[in-house]
């Protein structure tokens, strides 16, 4: 794949495609034309992270080339430093133009359209807080996958013999089909004519049924089974040329519905700017009323030349003044956002996956500007690296940014992008500024495709340290401290009160909800703005959490993911997710939990046995059974023992258990109501017969044997990699014939939470197991311990995913479920949706546009939360939701409020304090401990004790010497007995 990026002068050329797409491209040519912007200037240093002061005067393309090459050695990066020609373009599949005149753009676009095959053409520009993108992928461009989502499926419950036929599906999950979708059928019994693979059209789609445009009157009667699967339909797009689209742009892609009229205005403004530069030879000067007036005149003239719906009724001159004033500047947050957007469009042009931008996108973030008008002296250049940013925001904002004290939590994909943005913006680069970044993780090879501050030679090093060093290389003035601590209750001695008190803004770059919730709680407690963001493949969201203005992150939660019933996962899977969930569970049980449980016994055997006897329940019995297997009945001492164990597990899991299940519930079994037991969504399983000639069987045995050996500390012999020798060892394992058991109870209740129900003789079984354990471990060497294995998805050499994928695919084979390769298994079992560089760049660009607003102390109506999906593409920006206000009498408060009470109060004095507010405090807790509740008579004895003493004695509260307060949670009710949710209470006792 060959890509040309022409007239590069900022971020888009530096990182647009390479970081994410590098592995896809066989050649990437990088072009800087001989225009006046062809060489690096001081002005560029706030917009392009590859430029340093040493590059000033050098050709932009040449200055970036070697640094681009570092991102991926598999990509050939070359430069063209002469004026670009049509012949140069003809060898590429995609060209991206930036900072080019409309006249030249139309010329190159026409050439690209006429080329056989057409060359995808993208034009992108950033002008201060305004940006535009235009895409033309040719007269006929085929999109093979519009949204990138997995095809929707349904499990069939019935199909009628009608015209049209009614297809009903089980109510296990809602159908996601839409009218007009094409679907195919498979595994249908009875009405087998539908299994021909022919796509058929859906109509009247309902949550659990739909009509099929097919006459099934003469088909066989439906009996059972069947899966219906959506067929992805290609979509052909007829792009207009740039010259035609300028005159008739069609619908614009909207980002903010509160600016519905903004794209048509910017469509004219960008054309007017092109005329201005052509006429005067320079961009409008910052804060120049004269130049702004000229640009407004050009815009009005363009509008007057239009007719009908294309002509605007009114021109917003204030918007155009801001557009003119900042038009020369390239702001890094804008470049990051548009770099992500354009990078994804390059993916679409080269792959046909995801729906392209069709065709214009205009965006602005005028809300980020200072409220007071800027004067020419405010935006005058200082001959420094931030001059471009100063020309838009003024010197006061720049000084505030430089002195800001920021905390970035996480140094992964989002953290790397945020650090790069902040360094280029000059945040925390002043004498009073400081940026703290923390991450407890180290760099792994899989990080390199999206965490672009890291290189091959950084693998194994601390993420935060390497990221901080890379950010300092971008901006040597950055004041940054890198920590390797997880932000959690366990590190409150590191991130203590004084640390949080000294912060101005917190930026989250985390990848899990629990960590986000904890940081959110700290920001609420210490009244700190939190800029939150996250990505999910091509989707991203940003949320602004501003003290007293918006709700906090924890105020709204996504509904929990639907979990498959335990009986489905263990005995009746019907999709690969169920198989992988089971495989992950078995991995953790066999290799982590059981060895850990065995160690618990080995370290304190008497206490362990006493605890098991005291519990005497099914869970204790199951744990003991596993420990006995691990240390006695199935203990491994040689690698051959591990092979035998692995082979026996294969027979147990994929043959014997299936035989027992189908013995207990044969294929013709019925429920108590007389319905077939094996009806949808259940799939009737078949046992597997082990075969050393089946590579998938042998791969599973090898992975299981090696990991089993690791838990016992048994050396792995070299011959394990020899398939012939491994097969010989496996063939020596003796396998007993299966004999079905009578009266076996298999859980079929979908509401069951325990697959091993209690029995009346659990205590007796536990006693027998303990005796077996005591005698069986006598010959263990002194100090013997097992080595539990924690699942690690990112190490391709540790056999973890080999085992999980093997387990899942063998189980899928039992149930005739399509199998998956190791990579897809890794994504599902590791609960991974890959982070991609394009989405990450967009999310962090949007966050940093909001950072300007925080520094400027804007009101809530200026902020924007964003959801975006680059695959569609789709943008949804909205004002943040205000916090919920609670009122009681004349009092009102929100989650951001904390009631502070001065003095070392007694419990009685505290209750009186609430009584004075018309509230009755009936329960008081500190940490996890209850220190008062009105329903307990004995608690009245505590009324004259100090609350501080109660907290220390009952809650074991330890207060650092430098802390003057402690917190309690109080439950109150009003005079009518209604609960009132009061704020957190802080008692300042000294």
Secondary structure in CASP SS format (residue, H / E / C, confidence):
PFRMAT SS
TARGET T0000
AUTHOR 0000-0000-0000
METHOD secondary structure of the structure
MODEL  1
X C 1.00
X E 1.00
X E 1.00
X E 1.00
X E 1.00
X E 1.00
X C 1.00
X C 1.00
X C 1.00
X C 1.00
X H 1.00
X H 1.00
X H 1.00
X H 1.00
X H 1.00
X C 1.00
X C 1.00
X H 1.00
X H 1.00
X H 1.00
X H 1.00
X H 1.00
X H 1.00
X H 1.00
X C 1.00
X C 1.00
X E 1.00
X E 1.00
X E 1.00
X E 1.00
X E 1.00
X C 1.00
X C 1.00
X C 1.00
X C 1.00
X C 1.00
X C 1.00
X C 1.00
X E 1.00
X C 1.00
X C 1.00
X H 1.00
X H 1.00
X H 1.00
X H 1.00
X H 1.00
X C 1.00
X C 1.00
X C 1.00
X C 1.00
X C 1.00
X C 1.00
X H 1.00
X H 1.00
X H 1.00
X C 1.00
X C 1.00
X C 1.00
X E 1.00
X H 1.00
X H 1.00
X H 1.00
X H 1.00
X H 1.00
X H 1.00
X H 1.00
X H 1.00
X H 1.00
X H 1.00
X H 1.00
X H 1.00
X C 1.00
X C 1.00
X C 1.00
X C 1.00
X C 1.00
X E 1.00
X E 1.00
X E 1.00
X E 1.00
X C 1.00
X C 1.00
X C 1.00
X C 1.00
X C 1.00
X H 1.00
X H 1.00
X H 1.00
X H 1.00
X C 1.00
X C 1.00
X C 1.00
X C 1.00
X E 1.00
X E 1.00
X E 1.00
X E 1.00
X E 1.00
X C 1.00
X C 1.00
X C 1.00
X H 1.00
X H 1.00
X H 1.00
X H 1.00
X H 1.00
X H 1.00
X H 1.00
X H 1.00
X H 1.00
X H 1.00
X H 1.00
X H 1.00
X H 1.00
X C 1.00
X C 1.00
X C 1.00
X C 1.00
X C 1.00
X E 1.00
X E 1.00
X E 1.00
X E 1.00
X E 1.00
X E 1.00
X E 1.00
X E 1.00
X E 1.00
X C 1.00
X E 1.00
X E 1.00
X E 1.00
X E 1.00
X E 1.00
X E 1.00
X E 1.00
X C 1.00
X C 1.00
X C 1.00
X C 1.00
X E 1.00
X E 1.00
X E 1.00
X C 1.00
X E 1.00
X C 1.00
X C 1.00
X C 1.00
X C 1.00
X C 1.00
X C 1.00
X C 1.00
X E 1.00
X E 1.00
X E 1.00
X E 1.00
X E 1.00
X E 1.00
X E 1.00
X C 1.00
X C 1.00
X C 1.00
X C 1.00
X C 1.00
X E 1.00
X E 1.00
X E 1.00
X E 1.00
X E 1.00
X C 1.00
X C 1.00
X C 1.00
X C 1.00
X C 1.00
X C 1.00
X C 1.00
X C 1.00
X C 1.00
X C 1.00
X C 1.00
X C 1.00
X E 1.00
X E 1.00
X E 1.00
X E 1.00
X E 1.00
X C 1.00
X C 1.00
X E 1.00
X C 1.00
X C 1.00
X H 1.00
X H 1.00
X H 1.00
X H 1.00
X H 1.00
X C 1.00
X C 1.00
X C 1.00
X E 1.00
X E 1.00
X E 1.00
X E 1.00
X C 1.00
X C 1.00
X C 1.00
X C 1.00
X C 1.00
X E 1.00
X E 1.00
X E 1.00
X E 1.00
X C 1.00
X C 1.00
X C 1.00
X C 1.00
X C 1.00
X C 1.00
X C 1.00
X C 1.00
X C 1.00
X C 1.00
X C 1.00
X E 1.00
X C 1.00
X C 1.00
X E 1.00
X E 1.00
X E 1.00
X E 1.00
X E 1.00
X C 1.00
X C 1.00
X C 1.00
X E 1.00
X E 1.00
X E 1.00
X C 1.00
X C 1.00
X C 1.00
X C 1.00
X H 1.00
X H 1.00
X H 1.00
X H 1.00
X H 1.00
X H 1.00
X C 1.00
X C 1.00
X C 1.00
X C 1.00
X C 1.00
X E 1.00
X C 1.00
X C 1.00
X E 1.00
X H 1.00
X H 1.00
X H 1.00
X C 1.00
X C 1.00
X H 1.00
X H 1.00
X H 1.00
X H 1.00
X H 1.00
X H 1.00
X H 1.00
X H 1.00
X H 1.00
X H 1.00
X H 1.00
X H 1.00
X H 1.00
X H 1.00
X H 1.00
X H 1.00
X H 1.00
X H 1.00
X H 1.00
X C 1.00
X C 1.00
X C 1.00
X C 1.00
X C 1.00
X C 1.00
X C 1.00
X C 1.00
X H 1.00
X H 1.00
X H 1.00
X H 1.00
X H 1.00
X H 1.00
X H 1.00
X H 1.00
X H 1.00
X H 1.00
X H 1.00
X H 1.00
X H 1.00
X H 1.00
X H 1.00
X H 1.00
X C 1.00
X C 1.00
X C 1.00
X H 1.00
X H 1.00
X H 1.00
X C 1.00
X C 1.00
X C 1.00
X C 1.00
X C 1.00
X C 1.00
X H 1.00
X H 1.00
X H 1.00
X H 1.00
X H 1.00
X H 1.00
X H 1.00
X H 1.00
X H 1.00
X C 1.00
X C 1.00
X C 1.00
X C 1.00
X E 1.00
X C 1.00
X H 1.00
X H 1.00
X H 1.00
X H 1.00
X H 1.00
X H 1.00
X H 1.00
X H 1.00
X H 1.00
X H 1.00
X H 1.00
X H 1.00
X H 1.00
X H 1.00
X H 1.00
X H 1.00
X H 1.00
X H 1.00
X H 1.00
X H 1.00
X C 1.00
X E 1.00
X C 1.00
X C 1.00
X C 1.00
X C 1.00
X C 1.00
X C 1.00
X E 1.00
X E 1.00
X E 1.00
X E 1.00
X E 1.00
X C 1.00
X H 1.00
X H 1.00
X H 1.00
X C 1.00
X C 1.00
X C 1.00
X C 1.00
X C 1.00
X C 1.00
X C 1.00
X C 1.00
X C 1.00
X C 1.00
X C 1.00
X C 1.00
X C 1.00
X C 1.00
X C 1.00
X C 1.00
X C 1.00
X C 1.00
X H 1.00
X H 1.00
X H 1.00
X H 1.00
X H 1.00
X H 1.00
X H 1.00
X C 1.00
X H 1.00
X H 1.00
X H 1.00
X H 1.00
X H 1.00
X H 1.00
X H 1.00
X H 1.00
X C 1.00
X C 1.00
X E 1.00
X E 1.00
X E 1.00
X E 1.00
X E 1.00
X C 1.00
X C 1.00
X C 1.00
X H 1.00
X H 1.00
X H 1.00
X H 1.00
X H 1.00
X H 1.00
X H 1.00
X H 1.00
X H 1.00
X H 1.00
X H 1.00
X H 1.00
X H 1.00
X C 1.00
X C 1.00
X C 1.00
X C 1.00
X C 1.00
X C 1.00
X C 1.00
X C 1.00
X E 1.00
X E 1.00
X E 1.00
X E 1.00
X E 1.00
X C 1.00
X C 1.00
X C 1.00
X E 1.00
X C 1.00
X C 1.00
X H 1.00
X H 1.00
X H 1.00
X H 1.00
X H 1.00
X C 1.00
X C 1.00
X C 1.00
X C 1.00
X C 1.00
X C 1.00
X H 1.00
X H 1.00
X H 1.00
X C 1.00
X C 1.00
X C 1.00
X E 1.00
X H 1.00
X H 1.00
X H 1.00
X H 1.00
X H 1.00
X H 1.00
X H 1.00
X H 1.00
X H 1.00
X H 1.00
X H 1.00
X H 1.00
X C 1.00
X C 1.00
X C 1.00
X C 1.00
X C 1.00
X E 1.00
X E 1.00
X E 1.00
X E 1.00
X C 1.00
X C 1.00
X C 1.00
X C 1.00
X C 1.00
X H 1.00
X H 1.00
X H 1.00
X C 1.00
X C 1.00
X C 1.00
X C 1.00
X C 1.00
X H 1.00
X H 1.00
X H 1.00
X H 1.00
X H 1.00
X C 1.00
X C 1.00
X C 1.00
X E 1.00
X E 1.00
X E 1.00
X E 1.00
X C 1.00
X C 1.00
X C 1.00
X C 1.00
X H 1.00
X H 1.00
X H 1.00
X H 1.00
X H 1.00
X H 1.00
X H 1.00
X H 1.00
X H 1.00
X H 1.00
X H 1.00
X H 1.00
X H 1.00
X H 1.00
X C 1.00
X C 1.00
X E 1.00
X E 1.00
X E 1.00
X E 1.00
X E 1.00
X E 1.00
X E 1.00
X E 1.00
X C 1.00
X C 1.00
X E 1.00
X E 1.00
X E 1.00
X E 1.00
X E 1.00
X E 1.00
X E 1.00
X C 1.00
X C 1.00
X C 1.00
X C 1.00
X C 1.00
X C 1.00
X C 1.00
X H 1.00
X H 1.00
X H 1.00
X C 1.00
X C 1.00
X C 1.00
X C 1.00
X C 1.00
X C 1.00
X C 1.00
X C 1.00
X C 1.00
X C 1.00
X H 1.00
X H 1.00
X H 1.00
X H 1.00
X H 1.00
X H 1.00
X C 1.00
X C 1.00
X C 1.00
X C 1.00
X H 1.00
X H 1.00
X H 1.00
X H 1.00
X H 1.00
X H 1.00
X H 1.00
X H 1.00
X H 1.00
X H 1.00
X H 1.00
X H 1.00
X H 1.00
X H 1.00
X H 1.00
X H 1.00
X H 1.00
X H 1.00
X H 1.00
X H 1.00
X H 1.00
X H 1.00
X H 1.00
X H 1.00
X H 1.00
X H 1.00
X H 1.00
X H 1.00
X C 1.00
X H 1.00
X H 1.00
X H 1.00
X H 1.00
X H 1.00
X H 1.00
X H 1.00
X H 1.00
X H 1.00
X H 1.00
X H 1.00
X C 1.00
X C 1.00
X H 1.00
X H 1.00
X H 1.00
X H 1.00
X H 1.00
X H 1.00
X H 1.00
X H 1.00
X H 1.00
X H 1.00
X H 1.00
X H 1.00
X H 1.00
X H 1.00
X H 1.00
X H 1.00
X C 1.00
X C 1.00
X C 1.00
X C 1.00
X C 1.00
X H 1.00
X H 1.00
X H 1.00
X H 1.00
X H 1.00
X H 1.00
X H 1.00
X H 1.00
X H 1.00
X H 1.00
X H 1.00
X H 1.00
X H 1.00
X H 1.00
X H 1.00
X H 1.00
X H 1.00
X H 1.00
X H 1.00
X H 1.00
X H 1.00
X H 1.00
X H 1.00
X H 1.00
X H 1.00
X H 1.00
X C 1.00
X C 1.00
X C 1.00
X C 1.00
X C 1.00
X E 1.00
X C 1.00
X C 1.00
X C 1.00
X C 1.00
X C 1.00
X E 1.00
X C 1.00
X C 1.00
X C 1.00
X C 1.00
X C 1.00
X C 1.00
X C 1.00
X C 1.00
X C 1.00
X C 1.00
X C 1.00
X C 1.00
X C 1.00
X C 1.00
X C 1.00
X C 1.00
X C 1.00
X C 1.00
X H 1.00
X H 1.00
X H 1.00
X H 1.00
X H 1.00
X H 1.00
X H 1.00
X H 1.00
X H 1.00
X H 1.00
X H 1.00
X H 1.00
X H 1.00
X H 1.00
X H 1.00
X H 1.00
X H 1.00
X H 1.00
X C 1.00
X C 1.00
X C 1.00
X C 1.00
X C 1.00
X H 1.00
X H 1.00
X H 1.00
X H 1.00
X C 1.00
X H 1.00
X H 1.00
X H 1.00
X H 1.00
X H 1.00
X H 1.00
X H 1.00
X H 1.00
X H 1.00
X C 1.00
X C 1.00
X C 1.00
X C 1.00
X C 1.00
X C 1.00
X C 1.00
X C 1.00
X C 1.00
X C 1.00
X C 1.00
X C 1.00
X C 1.00
X C 1.00
X C 1.00
X C 1.00
X C 1.00
X C 1.00
X C 1.00
X C 1.00
X C 1.00
X C 1.00
X C 1.00
X C 1.00
X C 1.00
X C 1.00
X C 1.00
X C 1.00
X C 1.00
X C 1.00
X H 1.00
X H 1.00
X H 1.00
X H 1.00
X H 1.00
X H 1.00
X H 1.00
X H 1.00
X H 1.00
X H 1.00
X H 1.00
X H 1.00
X H 1.00
X H 1.00
X H 1.00
X C 1.00
X C 1.00
X C 1.00
X C 1.00
X C 1.00
X C 1.00
X C 1.00
X C 1.00
X C 1.00
X C 1.00
X C 1.00
X C 1.00
X C 1.00
X C 1.00
X C 1.00
X C 1.00
X C 1.00
X C 1.00
X C 1.00
X C 1.00
X C 1.00
X C 1.00
X C 1.00
X H 1.00
X H 1.00
X H 1.00
X H 1.00
X H 1.00
X H 1.00
X H 1.00
X H 1.00
X H 1.00
X H 1.00
X H 1.00
X H 1.00
X H 1.00
X H 1.00
X H 1.00
X C 1.00
X C 1.00
X C 1.00
X C 1.00
X C 1.00
X C 1.00
X C 1.00
X H 1.00
X H 1.00
X H 1.00
X H 1.00
X H 1.00
X H 1.00
X H 1.00
X H 1.00
X C 1.00
X C 1.00
X C 1.00
X C 1.00
X C 1.00
X C 1.00
X C 1.00
X H 1.00
X H 1.00
X H 1.00
X H 1.00
X H 1.00
X H 1.00
X H 1.00
X H 1.00
X H 1.00
X H 1.00
X H 1.00
X H 1.00
X H 1.00
X H 1.00
X H 1.00
X H 1.00
X H 1.00
X H 1.00
X H 1.00
X C 1.00
X C 1.00
X C 1.00
X C 1.00
X H 1.00
X H 1.00
X H 1.00
X C 1.00
X C 1.00
X E 1.00
X E 1.00
X E 1.00
X E 1.00
X E 1.00
X C 1.00
X C 1.00
X C 1.00
X C 1.00
X E 1.00
X E 1.00
X E 1.00
X E 1.00
X E 1.00
X C 1.00
X C 1.00
X C 1.00
X C 1.00
X C 1.00
X C 1.00
X C 1.00
X E 1.00
X E 1.00
X E 1.00
X C 1.00
X C 1.00
X E 1.00
X E 1.00
X E 1.00
X C 1.00
X C 1.00
X C 1.00
X C 1.00
X E 1.00
X E 1.00
X E 1.00
X E 1.00
X E 1.00
X C 1.00
X C 1.00
X C 1.00
X E 1.00
X H 1.00
X H 1.00
X H 1.00
X H 1.00
X H 1.00
X H 1.00
X H 1.00
X H 1.00
X H 1.00
X C 1.00
X C 1.00
X C 1.00
X C 1.00
X E 1.00
X E 1.00
X E 1.00
X E 1.00
X E 1.00
X E 1.00
X E 1.00
X C 1.00
X C 1.00
X E 1.00
X E 1.00
X E 1.00
X E 1.00
X E 1.00
X C 1.00
X C 1.00
X C 1.00
X H 1.00
X H 1.00
X H 1.00
X H 1.00
X H 1.00
X H 1.00
X C 1.00
X C 1.00
X C 1.00
X E 1.00
X H 1.00
X H 1.00
X H 1.00
X H 1.00
X H 1.00
X H 1.00
X H 1.00
X H 1.00
X C 1.00
X C 1.00
X C 1.00
X C 1.00
X C 1.00
X C 1.00
X C 1.00
X C 1.00
X C 1.00
X C 1.00
X E 1.00
X E 1.00
X E 1.00
X E 1.00
X E 1.00
X E 1.00
X E 1.00
X E 1.00
X E 1.00
X C 1.00
X C 1.00
X C 1.00
X C 1.00
X C 1.00
X E 1.00
X E 1.00
X C 1.00
X C 1.00
X C 1.00
X E 1.00
X E 1.00
X E 1.00
X E 1.00
X E 1.00
X C 1.00
X C 1.00
END
